[in-house]
Amino acid sequence: MGNADIGRRSDQAVCGNQWRPVGIAAVLIEGKGMFLLSGEGLTKYSEDDRLGRFLSDSALEHEKSLTCQQWLMDSAAKRYATSSVYSDLLETSGCRILDVGGGLTTIQRVLSEKHDCTLVDVLAHDTEESVQTFFDAAPNLAVRKQDWLDVPSTGTFDVVIANDLFPNVDQRVEAFIEHFLPICGEIRLTLTVYNNFRYYQTRRVNGDEILYLLAWNGAMLRPVIERYAGRIEGFSADIFETKSDSIFPNGRHVIVTTIKGDQSR
Ligand SMILES: C[S@@+](CC[C@H](N)C(=O)[O-])C[C@H]1O[C@@H](n2cnc3c(N)ncnc32)[C@H](O)[C@@H]1O
């Protein structure tokens, strides 16, 4: 496993031949910096399924059994969500990317072959052996196995990504935005809300207490993201409390959001 030099700055601040804002990936898919993944969008995405094609063409045999790769292979909705934040990056090069909670898939390996890419992940899902096999085949991927809050906010990145992390896995979404906004060109998030009263029974790692944790709904998330409305193209307060049908079996709604960072040009 490599050690990321998080403070480095790429000499060539280019994405492709010439630097350009990598364009909000969301723009490539839906024409806005914020949108809700919808049944209509999924139907349109599925006509081409570019991430499905990418995985068929590029996956190495050992990658097919990794947990996050299986989520992608098993669900068109998951590929649609993931494609919304990664697709343009899989077709360009030369960006400085910080992928937070990206998990291990063919996407992270291929990104590391085209870009200056660092993965920050506590690596919750796979065995030590399969993790090591993955990293052996991805020598260019810089890795920090740690909580993202422990990543120093030094250096700069063109794009910081958190796909399927906030606020369902980690409720510290505001702290995350504040931590990385000053040092990046843009933050790309897929934000998950449950507008159907979902909660989890959990137990503290450092205590006996059993906690019932409410999954965030749109009304909880909206005021947090609204603070950054001026940095989000096409910000819409209405989509947070949607009652539309979910494209996921567990009823969640996913909002794809790109927030302009202080380093955007
Ligand atoms: C729900 S999974 C999503 C994985 C992948 N991005 C996807 O969409 O399939 C959450 C990921 O975040 C990682 N993770 C959870 N908490 C984290 C933290 N505090 N810091 C860094 N990574 C974290 C997990 O190991 C896992 O890979």
The ligand as a Gaussian input file, in Angstrom:
#p B3LYP/6-31G(d) Opt

LIG

0 1
 C      -21.117000       3.059000       1.188000
 S      -19.443000       2.800000       0.820000
 C      -19.301000       3.600000      -0.743000
 C      -18.156000       3.077000      -1.545000
 C      -18.095000       3.632000      -2.974000
 N      -17.817000       5.061000      -2.971000
 C      -19.387000       3.345000      -3.695000
 O      -20.137000       4.298000      -3.986000
 O      -19.665000       2.171000      -3.918000
 C      -18.585000       3.894000       1.914000
 C      -17.070000       3.883000       1.716000
 O      -16.508000       4.879000       2.552000
 C      -15.464000       4.328000       3.330000
 N      -15.489000       5.122000       4.566000
 C      -16.431000       5.117000       5.557000
 N      -16.164000       6.031000       6.492000
 C      -15.017000       6.661000       6.091000
 C      -14.216000       7.709000       6.648000
 N      -14.564000       8.302000       7.795000
 N      -13.107000       8.090000       5.992000
 C      -12.744000       7.497000       4.820000
 N      -13.465000       6.494000       4.245000
 C      -14.586000       6.086000       4.874000
 C      -15.794000       2.858000       3.463000
 O      -14.658000       2.058000       3.715000
 C      -16.407000       2.575000       2.092000
 O      -15.421000       2.284000       1.128000

